[in-house]
Amino acid sequence: MTALEKTQEEIFNSEILIVNASLDNFKAVSLKKNNAVIIYDKKQMEDSKEENTILNHELFHCKYDKFYNFDTSLQARKYRETRVHRKMIESILPLEKIMSFIISEIPSWEIAEELCMTEQFVLDAFNYYKEKGVIKSANLQD
């Protein structure tokens, strides 16, 4: 089973409805009325890594109930997006895992391939741990 299939299975097992539909202004969105729904536009996805990253992002909105609407303040939106992104990093690329990649000198693009996530996600994870002070002077390989 691929990483993308595992993400889709987790969405299904979480009883979150997932819908592939044409979206004009977004690649994906998660909504909650009674139950959570993820709507995404697969045609807008560059590859399976981007699709998996975006679906995970929306899944984490649903898991942690971090939704907002157009009336939500920009500050609240940023807070919720940051919380979702941090939880996603800690779950998909925990500190021990990223440290083993760093020690093995595996480049960021290869980590992205292995995880089926975007390289930007891997770089964000590295920067998150570096800002927390748990990764000192190490650098990811390009």
DSSP file (Angstrom, degrees, kcal/mol; ACC not computed):
  #  RESIDUE AA STRUCTURE BP1 BP2  ACC     N-H-->O    O-->H-N    N-H-->O    O-->H-N    TCO  KAPPA ALPHA  PHI   PSI    X-CA   Y-CA   Z-CA
    1    1 A M              0   0    0      0, 0.0     2,-0.0     0, 0.0     5,-0.0   0.000 360.0 360.0 360.0 131.7    0.0    0.0    0.0
    2    2 A T     >  -     0   0    0      1,-0.1     4,-2.1     4,-0.0     5,-0.2  -0.287 360.0-109.0 -76.4 165.7    1.4    3.4   -1.0
    3    3 A A  H  > S+     0   0    0      1,-0.2     4,-2.2     2,-0.2     5,-0.1   0.888 121.6  52.4 -61.0 -39.5    1.6    6.3    1.4
    4    4 A L  H  > S+     0   0    0      1,-0.2     4,-2.5     2,-0.2    -1,-0.2   0.916 108.8  49.1 -64.0 -43.0   -1.2    8.1   -0.5
    5    5 A E  H  > S+     0   0    0      1,-0.2     4,-2.4     2,-0.2    -1,-0.2   0.868 109.5  52.9 -64.1 -35.7   -3.4    5.0   -0.2
    6    6 A K  H  X S+     0   0    0     -4,-2.1     4,-2.5     2,-0.2    -2,-0.2   0.900 109.4  48.8 -65.4 -40.5   -2.6    4.9    3.6
    7    7 A T  H  X S+     0   0    0     -4,-2.2     4,-2.4     2,-0.2    -2,-0.2   0.934 111.8  48.4 -63.6 -46.0   -3.7    8.5    3.9
    8    8 A Q  H  X S+     0   0    0     -4,-2.5     4,-2.4     1,-0.2    -2,-0.2   0.892 111.8  50.4 -61.6 -39.5   -6.9    7.8    2.0
    9    9 A E  H  X S+     0   0    0     -4,-2.4     4,-3.3     2,-0.2    -1,-0.2   0.906 109.2  50.8 -64.7 -42.1   -7.5    4.8    4.2
   10   10 A E  H  X S+     0   0    0     -4,-2.5     4,-1.5     2,-0.2    -2,-0.2   0.905 110.1  50.1 -62.9 -40.3   -7.0    6.8    7.3
   11   11 A I  H  <>S+     0   0    0     -4,-2.4     5,-2.1     2,-0.2     3,-0.2   0.946 113.9  45.3 -60.3 -48.1   -9.4    9.5    6.0
   12   12 A F  H ><5S+     0   0    0     -4,-2.4     3,-1.8     1,-0.2    -2,-0.2   0.927 112.6  49.9 -61.2 -47.0  -12.0    6.7    5.3
   13   13 A N  H 3<5S+     0   0    0     -4,-3.3    -1,-0.2     1,-0.3    -2,-0.2   0.736 105.0  58.6 -66.2 -22.8  -11.4    5.0    8.7
   14   14 A S  T 3<5S-     0   0    0     -4,-1.5    -1,-0.3    -3,-0.2    -2,-0.2   0.374 116.1-117.8 -84.7   4.1  -11.9    8.4   10.4
   15   15 A E  T < 5 +     0   0    0     -3,-1.8     2,-0.5     1,-0.2    21,-0.2   0.855  65.5 146.6  59.3  37.7  -15.3    8.5    8.9
   16   16 A I      < -     0   0    0     -5,-2.1     2,-0.3    -6,-0.1    -1,-0.2  -0.915  49.0-128.1-102.8 127.0  -14.4   11.6    6.9
   17   17 A L  E     -a   37   0A   0     19,-1.8    21,-3.2    -2,-0.5     2,-0.5  -0.575  22.2-159.0 -74.0 133.9  -16.1   11.9    3.6
   18   18 A I  E     -a   38   0A   0     -2,-0.3     2,-0.4    19,-0.2    21,-0.2  -0.972  10.2-175.8-119.3 129.0  -13.5   12.6    0.8
   19   19 A V  E     -a   39   0A   0     19,-3.0    21,-2.8    -2,-0.5     2,-0.7  -0.985  19.2-150.5-129.8 127.7  -14.7   14.1   -2.5
   20   20 A N  E     +a   40   0A   0     -2,-0.4     2,-0.3    19,-0.2    21,-0.2  -0.883  40.7 146.9 -94.9 115.3  -12.8   14.7   -5.7
   21   21 A A        -     0   0    0     19,-2.2     2,-0.4    -2,-0.7    22,-0.1  -0.965  54.5 -88.0-147.0 159.0  -14.4   17.7   -7.4
   22   22 A S        -     0   0    0     -2,-0.3     2,-0.4    19,-0.1    19,-0.1  -0.567  43.6-172.6 -71.8 125.3  -13.4   20.7   -9.5
   23   23 A L        -     0   0    0     -2,-0.4    18,-0.0     3,-0.2    21,-0.0  -0.973  14.6-162.0-121.3 135.0  -12.5   23.7   -7.3
   24   24 A D  S    S+     0   0    0     -2,-0.4    -1,-0.1     1,-0.1     3,-0.0   0.919  86.4  21.5 -81.9 -45.5  -11.8   27.1   -8.7
   25   25 A N  S    S+     0   0    0      2,-0.0     2,-0.3     1,-0.0    -1,-0.1   0.494 120.7  43.9-107.3  -5.1   -9.9   28.9   -6.0
   26   26 A F        -     0   0    0      1,-0.1    -3,-0.2     3,-0.0     3,-0.1  -0.944  57.7-144.5-138.6 156.3   -8.5   26.1   -3.9
   27   27 A K  S    S-     0   0    0      1,-0.4    14,-2.9    -2,-0.3     2,-0.3   0.761  91.0  -7.5 -85.6 -30.3   -6.7   22.8   -4.3
   28   28 A A  E     -B   40   0A   0     12,-0.3    -1,-0.4    -3,-0.1     2,-0.3  -0.987  59.6-172.5-160.5 158.2   -8.5   21.4   -1.3
   29   29 A V  E     -B   39   0A   0     10,-2.6    10,-3.1    -2,-0.3     2,-0.4  -0.983  13.4-145.9-152.8 146.2  -10.8   22.4    1.6
   30   30 A S  E     -B   38   0A   0     -2,-0.3     2,-0.3     8,-0.2     8,-0.2  -0.949  20.7-176.0-116.5 141.1  -12.1   20.7    4.7
   31   31 A L  E     -B   37   0A   0      6,-2.8     6,-2.5    -2,-0.4     2,-0.4  -0.897  11.5-161.5-132.0 157.2  -15.5   21.4    6.0
   32   32 A K  E     +B   36   0A   0     -2,-0.3     4,-0.2     4,-0.2    -2,-0.0  -0.922  30.0 139.2-146.1 120.9  -17.5   20.4    9.0
   33   33 A K  S    S-     0   0    0      2,-1.4     3,-0.1    -2,-0.4    -1,-0.1   0.535  97.8 -26.5-112.4 -84.4  -21.3   20.6    9.6
   34   34 A N  S    S+     0   0    0      1,-0.3     2,-0.3     2,-0.0    -2,-0.0   0.806 141.6  18.8 -93.5 -45.7  -22.3   17.4   11.3
   35   35 A N  S    S-     0   0    0    -19,-0.0    -2,-1.4   -18,-0.0    -1,-0.3  -0.843  91.2 -99.5-121.4 159.6  -19.4   15.3    9.9
   36   36 A A  E     - B   0  32A   0     -2,-0.3   -19,-1.8   -21,-0.2     2,-0.4  -0.518  35.6-170.3 -80.1 147.0  -16.1   16.3    8.4
   37   37 A V  E     -aB  17  31A   0     -6,-2.5    -6,-2.8   -21,-0.2     2,-0.5  -1.000  11.6-156.5-137.1 135.4  -15.7   16.4    4.6
   38   38 A I  E     -aB  18  30A   0    -21,-3.2   -19,-3.0    -2,-0.4     2,-0.5  -0.970  11.2-172.1-112.1 123.4  -12.5   16.9    2.6
   39   39 A I  E     +aB  19  29A   0    -10,-3.1   -10,-2.6    -2,-0.5     2,-0.3  -0.964  13.0 169.5-113.0 127.8  -13.0   18.2   -1.0
   40   40 A Y  E     -aB  20  28A   0    -21,-2.8   -19,-2.2    -2,-0.5     2,-0.8  -0.972  34.7-133.0-139.6 155.6  -10.0   18.2   -3.2
   41   41 A D    >   -     0   0    0    -14,-2.9     3,-1.9    -2,-0.3     4,-0.4  -0.843  16.9-172.5-109.7  94.2   -9.3   18.8   -6.9
   42   42 A K  G >  S+     0   0    0     -2,-0.8     3,-1.4     1,-0.3    -1,-0.2   0.795  81.7  66.6 -58.2 -30.5   -7.0   16.0   -8.0
   43   43 A K  G 3  S+     0   0    0      1,-0.3    -1,-0.3    -3,-0.1   -21,-0.1   0.765  98.1  53.9 -63.7 -23.9   -6.6   17.7  -11.4
   44   44 A Q  G <  S+     0   0    0     -3,-1.9     2,-0.4   -17,-0.2    -1,-0.3   0.559  85.4 104.6 -86.3  -7.9   -4.7   20.5   -9.7
   45   45 A M    <   -     0   0    0     -3,-1.4     3,-0.1    -4,-0.4     4,-0.0  -0.596  61.1-152.2 -80.1 130.7   -2.2   18.2   -8.0
   46   46 A E  S    S-     0   0    0     -2,-0.4     2,-0.3     1,-0.2    -1,-0.1   0.885  71.3 -28.6 -67.0 -40.7    1.2   18.2   -9.5
   47   47 A D  S  > S-     0   0    0      1,-0.0     4,-2.2     0, 0.0    -1,-0.2  -0.920  75.7 -77.5-162.6-177.8    2.0   14.6   -8.4
   48   48 A S  H  > S+     0   0    0     -2,-0.3     4,-2.6     1,-0.2     5,-0.2   0.798 124.0  59.0 -66.9 -27.7    1.2   12.0   -5.7
   49   49 A K  H  > S+     0   0    0      2,-0.2     4,-2.4     1,-0.2    69,-0.5   0.930 108.9  43.5 -66.2 -44.0    3.5   13.8   -3.2
   50   50 A E  H  > S+     0   0    0      2,-0.2     4,-2.7    67,-0.2     5,-0.2   0.916 114.2  50.8 -67.1 -41.5    1.5   17.0   -3.4
   51   51 A E  H  X S+     0   0    0     -4,-2.2     4,-2.7     1,-0.2     5,-0.2   0.930 112.6  46.3 -60.6 -45.5   -1.8   15.1   -3.3
   52   52 A N  H  X S+     0   0    0     -4,-2.6     4,-2.4     2,-0.2    -2,-0.2   0.902 113.0  49.5 -64.7 -41.8   -0.6   13.2   -0.2
   53   53 A T  H  X S+     0   0    0     -4,-2.4     4,-2.2     2,-0.2    -2,-0.2   0.931 114.3  44.7 -62.4 -46.5    0.7   16.4    1.5
   54   54 A I  H  X S+     0   0    0     -4,-2.7     4,-2.4     2,-0.2     5,-0.2   0.917 113.2  49.5 -67.7 -43.4   -2.5   18.3    0.8
   55   55 A L  H  X S+     0   0    0     -4,-2.7     4,-2.6    -5,-0.2    -1,-0.2   0.901 111.6  49.9 -63.4 -39.4   -4.8   15.4    1.9
   56   56 A N  H  X S+     0   0    0     -4,-2.4     4,-2.5    -5,-0.2    -1,-0.2   0.914 108.7  53.1 -62.7 -41.8   -2.8   15.0    5.1
   57   57 A H  H  X S+     0   0    0     -4,-2.2     4,-1.5     1,-0.2    -2,-0.2   0.942 112.8  42.8 -58.2 -48.4   -3.1   18.7    5.8
   58   58 A E  H  X S+     0   0    0     -4,-2.4     4,-1.9     1,-0.2    -1,-0.2   0.883 111.3  56.0 -67.4 -37.6   -6.9   18.6    5.4
   59   59 A L  H  X S+     0   0    0     -4,-2.6     4,-3.0     1,-0.2    -1,-0.2   0.908 106.1  51.0 -58.1 -42.9   -7.0   15.4    7.5
   60   60 A F  H  X S+     0   0    0     -4,-2.5     4,-2.0     2,-0.2     6,-0.2   0.818 104.4  56.9 -69.8 -29.6   -5.2   17.1   10.3
   61   61 A H  H  <>S+     0   0    0     -4,-1.5     5,-2.3    -5,-0.2     4,-0.3   0.933 113.4  41.9 -59.2 -43.9   -7.7   20.0   10.2
   62   62 A C  H ><5S+     0   0    0     -4,-1.9     3,-0.9     3,-0.2    -2,-0.2   0.919 112.5  52.6 -70.2 -44.5  -10.4   17.3   10.7
   63   63 A K  H 3<5S+     0   0    0     -4,-3.0    -1,-0.2     1,-0.2    -2,-0.2   0.879 120.3  32.9 -59.0 -40.3   -8.5   15.3   13.4
   64   64 A Y  T 3<5S-     0   0    0     -4,-2.0    -1,-0.2    -5,-0.2    -2,-0.2   0.265 106.1-122.0-105.5  10.5   -7.8   18.4   15.6
   65   65 A D  T < 5 +     0   0    0     -3,-0.9     2,-0.7    -4,-0.3    -3,-0.2   0.895  56.5 153.2  52.7  47.2  -11.1   20.2   14.8
   66   66 A K      < +     0   0    0     -5,-2.3     2,-0.2    -6,-0.2    -1,-0.2  -0.612  17.3 146.4-108.7  69.8   -9.2   23.3   13.5
   67   67 A F        +     0   0    0     -2,-0.7     2,-0.3    -5,-0.1   -36,-0.1  -0.619  20.0 176.2-101.0 161.2  -11.7   24.7   11.0
   68   68 A Y        -     0   0    0     -2,-0.2     2,-0.2     4,-0.1    -2,-0.0  -0.965  13.0-147.6-154.1 168.1  -12.4   28.3   10.1
   69   69 A N    >   -     0   0    0     -2,-0.3     3,-1.4     4,-0.0     8,-0.1  -0.676  43.9 -82.0-129.5-174.1  -14.6   30.3    7.7
   70   70 A F  T 3  S+     0   0    0      1,-0.3     0, 0.0    -2,-0.2     0, 0.0   0.721 126.4  55.2 -66.6 -20.0  -14.4   33.5    5.8
   71   71 A D  T 3  S+     0   0    0      2,-0.1    -1,-0.3     3,-0.0     2,-0.1   0.576  82.2 109.0 -87.3 -10.3  -15.5   35.5    8.9
   72   72 A T  S <  S-     0   0    0     -3,-1.4    -4,-0.1     1,-0.1     5,-0.0  -0.446  79.7-106.1 -68.6 136.9  -12.7   34.1   11.0
   73   73 A S     >  -     0   0    0     -2,-0.1     4,-2.3     1,-0.1     5,-0.2  -0.216  22.1-117.7 -62.2 153.8  -10.0   36.6   11.8
   74   74 A L  H  > S+     0   0    0      1,-0.2     4,-2.6     2,-0.2     5,-0.2   0.874 116.0  55.1 -59.3 -38.9   -6.7   36.4   10.0
   75   75 A Q  H  > S+     0   0    0      1,-0.2     4,-2.2     2,-0.2    -1,-0.2   0.914 109.1  46.2 -62.2 -43.9   -4.9   35.8   13.4
   76   76 A A  H  > S+     0   0    0      2,-0.2     4,-2.4     1,-0.2    -2,-0.2   0.883 112.0  51.7 -66.9 -38.6   -7.2   32.9   14.2
   77   77 A R  H  X S+     0   0    0     -4,-2.3     4,-2.8     2,-0.2     5,-0.2   0.942 110.7  47.5 -61.7 -47.9   -6.7   31.4   10.7
   78   78 A K  H  X S+     0   0    0     -4,-2.6     4,-2.6     1,-0.2    -2,-0.2   0.906 111.3  51.7 -60.8 -42.1   -2.9   31.6   11.0
   79   79 A Y  H  X S+     0   0    0     -4,-2.2     4,-2.5     2,-0.2    -1,-0.2   0.940 112.4  44.8 -60.0 -48.1   -3.1   30.0   14.5
   80   80 A R  H  X S+     0   0    0     -4,-2.4     4,-2.4     2,-0.2    -2,-0.2   0.899 113.6  49.5 -65.6 -41.6   -5.2   27.1   13.3
   81   81 A E  H  X S+     0   0    0     -4,-2.8     4,-2.5     2,-0.2    -1,-0.2   0.912 112.2  48.7 -63.4 -41.9   -3.0   26.6   10.2
   82   82 A T  H  X S+     0   0    0     -4,-2.6     4,-2.6    -5,-0.2    -2,-0.2   0.921 111.3  49.3 -64.0 -44.6    0.2   26.7   12.3
   83   83 A R  H  X S+     0   0    0     -4,-2.5     4,-2.4     1,-0.2    -2,-0.2   0.915 112.8  47.7 -61.1 -43.6   -1.3   24.2   14.8
   84   84 A V  H  X S+     0   0    0     -4,-2.4     4,-2.3     2,-0.2    -2,-0.2   0.929 112.6  48.6 -62.6 -46.0   -2.3   21.8   12.0
   85   85 A H  H  X S+     0   0    0     -4,-2.5     4,-2.4     1,-0.2    -2,-0.2   0.910 112.2  48.4 -63.8 -42.8    1.0   22.1   10.3
   86   86 A R  H  X S+     0   0    0     -4,-2.6     4,-2.7     2,-0.2    -1,-0.2   0.920 111.8  48.7 -64.1 -44.0    3.0   21.4   13.5
   87   87 A K  H  X S+     0   0    0     -4,-2.4     4,-1.6     1,-0.2    -1,-0.2   0.888 111.5  51.0 -62.7 -38.3    0.8   18.4   14.4
   88   88 A M  H  X S+     0   0    0     -4,-2.3     4,-2.9    -5,-0.2     5,-0.4   0.919 111.3  47.3 -64.9 -44.6    1.3   17.0   10.9
   89   89 A I  H  X S+     0   0    0     -4,-2.4     4,-2.5     1,-0.2    -2,-0.2   0.946 111.6  50.0 -60.7 -49.7    5.1   17.4   11.1
   90   90 A E  H  < S+     0   0    0     -4,-2.7    -1,-0.2     1,-0.2    -2,-0.2   0.796 117.9  40.9 -62.7 -28.5    5.2   15.8   14.5
   91   91 A S  H  < S+     0   0    0     -4,-1.6    -2,-0.2    -5,-0.2    -1,-0.2   0.910 124.6  31.6 -85.0 -46.6    3.2   12.8   13.3
   92   92 A I  H  < S+     0   0    0     -4,-2.9    -3,-0.2     1,-0.2    -2,-0.2   0.844 135.5  21.5 -85.1 -35.4    4.6   12.2    9.8
   93   93 A L  S  < S-     0   0    0     -4,-2.5    -1,-0.2    -5,-0.4    -2,-0.1  -0.566  81.2-173.6-133.7  70.0    8.2   13.3   10.4
   94   94 A P    >>  -     0   0    0      0, 0.0     4,-2.3     0, 0.0     3,-0.6  -0.145  40.6 -99.7 -63.0 162.3    8.9   13.1   14.1
   95   95 A L  H 3> S+     0   0    0      1,-0.3     4,-2.6     2,-0.2     5,-0.2   0.875 121.1  53.5 -51.4 -46.8   12.2   14.3   15.5
   96   96 A E  H 3> S+     0   0    0      1,-0.2     4,-1.8     2,-0.2    -1,-0.3   0.885 110.6  47.9 -59.1 -38.7   13.8   10.8   15.8
   97   97 A K  H <> S+     0   0    0     -3,-0.6     4,-1.8     2,-0.2    -1,-0.2   0.926 112.6  45.9 -70.2 -45.6   13.0   10.1   12.1
   98   98 A I  H  X S+     0   0    0     -4,-2.3     4,-2.3     1,-0.2    -2,-0.2   0.873 111.0  54.7 -67.7 -34.0   14.3   13.4   10.8
   99   99 A M  H  X S+     0   0    0     -4,-2.6     4,-2.9    -5,-0.3     5,-0.2   0.903 106.1  51.3 -64.2 -39.7   17.5   13.1   12.9
  100  100 A S  H  X S+     0   0    0     -4,-1.8     4,-1.8    -5,-0.2    -1,-0.2   0.876 110.5  49.4 -65.8 -35.1   18.1    9.6   11.4
  101  101 A F  H  <>S+     0   0    0     -4,-1.8     5,-2.5     2,-0.2     4,-0.2   0.910 112.4  47.8 -66.2 -42.1   17.8   11.2    7.9
  102  102 A I  H ><5S+     0   0    0     -4,-2.3     3,-1.4     1,-0.2    -2,-0.2   0.936 111.9  48.8 -64.5 -47.1   20.2   14.0    8.9
  103  103 A I  H 3<5S+     0   0    0     -4,-2.9    -1,-0.2     1,-0.3    -2,-0.2   0.876 112.3  48.9 -60.5 -38.1   22.8   11.6   10.4
  104  104 A S  T 3<5S-     0   0    0     -4,-1.8    -1,-0.3    -5,-0.2    -2,-0.2   0.462 110.4-127.1 -80.8  -0.7   22.6    9.4    7.3
  105  105 A E  T < 5 +     0   0    0     -3,-1.4    -3,-0.2    -4,-0.2    -2,-0.1   0.861  45.9 168.8  55.8  40.6   23.0   12.5    5.1
  106  106 A I      < -     0   0    0     -5,-2.5    35,-0.6    -6,-0.1    -1,-0.2  -0.719  35.6-117.5 -83.4 128.7   19.9   11.8    3.1
  107  107 A P  B >>  -c  141   0B   0      0, 0.0     4,-2.0     0, 0.0     3,-0.6  -0.256  19.3-114.1 -68.5 155.0   18.9   14.8    0.9
  108  108 A S  H 3> S+     0   0    0     33,-2.8     4,-2.4     1,-0.3     5,-0.2   0.849 115.2  55.2 -58.5 -37.8   15.6   16.5    1.4
  109  109 A W  H 3> S+     0   0    0     32,-0.2     4,-1.9     1,-0.2    -1,-0.3   0.862 108.3  49.2 -65.9 -33.3   14.3   15.5   -2.0
  110  110 A E  H <> S+     0   0    0     -3,-0.6     4,-2.5     2,-0.2    -1,-0.2   0.864 109.3  51.5 -74.1 -35.9   15.0   11.8   -1.2
  111  111 A I  H  X S+     0   0    0     -4,-2.0     4,-2.5     2,-0.2     5,-0.2   0.925 109.4  51.5 -62.0 -44.1   13.2   12.1    2.2
  112  112 A A  H  X>S+     0   0    0     -4,-2.4     5,-2.0     1,-0.2     4,-1.4   0.902 110.0  49.0 -59.4 -42.4   10.2   13.6    0.4
  113  113 A E  H  <5S+     0   0    0     -4,-1.9    -1,-0.2     2,-0.2    -2,-0.2   0.930 111.5  48.9 -62.2 -45.9   10.2   10.7   -2.1
  114  114 A E  H  <5S+     0   0    0     -4,-2.5    -2,-0.2     1,-0.2    -1,-0.2   0.885 119.0  38.1 -63.5 -39.4   10.4    8.2    0.8
  115  115 A L  H  <5S-     0   0    0     -4,-2.5    -1,-0.2    -5,-0.2    -2,-0.2   0.627 103.7-127.9 -85.0 -14.2    7.5    9.8    2.7
  116  116 A C  T  <5S+     0   0    0     -4,-1.4     2,-0.3     1,-0.3    -3,-0.2   0.927  70.7 121.7  58.6  47.3    5.5   10.7   -0.4
  117  117 A M  S   <S-     0   0    0     -5,-2.0    -1,-0.3    -6,-0.2   -67,-0.2  -0.867  71.4 -86.9-129.1 163.7    5.3   14.3    0.8
  118  118 A T     >  -     0   0    0    -69,-0.5     4,-1.5    -2,-0.3     3,-0.2  -0.344  30.5-121.9 -70.7 154.7    6.5   17.5   -0.9
  119  119 A E  H  > S+     0   0    0      1,-0.2     4,-2.5     2,-0.2     5,-0.2   0.856 114.3  61.2 -62.7 -33.6   10.1   18.6   -0.4
  120  120 A Q  H  > S+     0   0    0      1,-0.2     4,-2.6     2,-0.2    -1,-0.2   0.884 100.9  53.0 -60.5 -38.5    8.7   21.8    1.0
  121  121 A F  H  > S+     0   0    0     -3,-0.2     4,-2.5     2,-0.2    -1,-0.2   0.927 109.1  48.9 -60.7 -45.0    7.0   19.8    3.8
  122  122 A V  H  X S+     0   0    0     -4,-1.5     4,-2.4     2,-0.2    -2,-0.2   0.916 112.9  47.2 -61.9 -44.3   10.4   18.2    4.6
  123  123 A L  H  X S+     0   0    0     -4,-2.5     4,-2.6     2,-0.2    -1,-0.2   0.890 111.0  51.9 -65.3 -39.5   12.1   21.6    4.7
  124  124 A D  H  X S+     0   0    0     -4,-2.6     4,-2.5     2,-0.2    -2,-0.2   0.906 109.7  50.0 -61.8 -41.7    9.3   23.0    6.9
  125  125 A A  H  X S+     0   0    0     -4,-2.5     4,-2.4     2,-0.2     5,-0.2   0.936 110.5  49.2 -62.7 -46.3    9.8   20.1    9.3
  126  126 A F  H  X S+     0   0    0     -4,-2.4     4,-2.2     1,-0.2    -2,-0.2   0.937 113.5  46.2 -57.9 -47.8   13.5   20.7    9.5
  127  127 A N  H  X S+     0   0    0     -4,-2.6     4,-2.8     1,-0.2    -1,-0.2   0.861 109.2  56.0 -65.4 -36.0   13.0   24.4   10.1
  128  128 A Y  H  X S+     0   0    0     -4,-2.5     4,-1.7     2,-0.2    -1,-0.2   0.945 111.8  41.6 -60.1 -49.3   10.3   23.7   12.7
  129  129 A Y  H  X>S+     0   0    0     -4,-2.4     5,-1.8     2,-0.2     6,-1.1   0.855 114.1  52.6 -69.2 -33.9   12.7   21.5   14.8
  130  130 A K  H ><5S+     0   0    0     -4,-2.2     3,-1.0    -5,-0.2    -2,-0.2   0.924 109.2  49.0 -66.6 -43.3   15.5   23.9   14.3
  131  131 A E  H 3<5S+     0   0    0     -4,-2.8    -2,-0.2     1,-0.3    -1,-0.2   0.827 107.0  56.3 -64.2 -32.4   13.4   26.8   15.6
  132  132 A K  H 3<5S-     0   0    0     -4,-1.7    -1,-0.3    -5,-0.2    -2,-0.2   0.652 114.4-122.3 -72.1 -14.6   12.4   24.7   18.6
  133  133 A G  T <<5S+     0   0    0     -3,-1.0    -3,-0.2    -4,-0.6    -2,-0.1   0.567  83.9 112.6  85.6   9.7   16.1   24.3   19.3
  134  134 A V  S   <S+     0   0    0     -5,-1.8     2,-0.5     1,-0.2    -4,-0.2   0.648  74.0  52.7 -91.0 -15.6   16.1   20.5   19.1
  135  135 A I  S    S-     0   0    0     -6,-1.1    -2,-0.2     1,-0.2    -1,-0.2  -0.987  75.8-175.3-114.0 119.9   18.2   20.4   16.0
  136  136 A K        -     0   0    0     -2,-0.5    -1,-0.2    -3,-0.1    -3,-0.1   0.895  61.7 -19.1 -84.6 -94.7   21.3   22.5   16.5
  137  137 A S  S    S+     0   0    0      2,-0.1    -1,-0.1     0, 0.0    -7,-0.0   0.342  95.5 120.5-104.2   6.9   23.8   23.1   13.7
  138  138 A A        -     0   0    0      1,-0.0     2,-0.3    -8,-0.0    -3,-0.0  -0.277  44.0-157.4 -70.1 157.8   22.8   20.3   11.3
  139  139 A N        -     0   0    0    -37,-0.1     2,-0.2     0, 0.0   -34,-0.1  -0.972  18.4-116.1-132.0 149.7   21.7   21.0    7.8
  140  140 A L        -     0   0    0     -2,-0.3     2,-0.2     1,-0.1   -38,-0.1  -0.593  36.5-111.9 -78.6 147.1   19.6   18.9    5.4
  141  141 A Q  B      c  107   0B   0    -35,-0.6   -33,-2.8    -2,-0.2   -32,-0.2  -0.539 360.0 360.0 -75.9 146.1   21.4   17.8    2.3
  142  142 A D              0   0    0    -35,-0.2    -1,-0.1    -2,-0.2   -33,-0.0   0.438 360.0 360.0 -83.4 360.0   20.1   19.4   -1.0
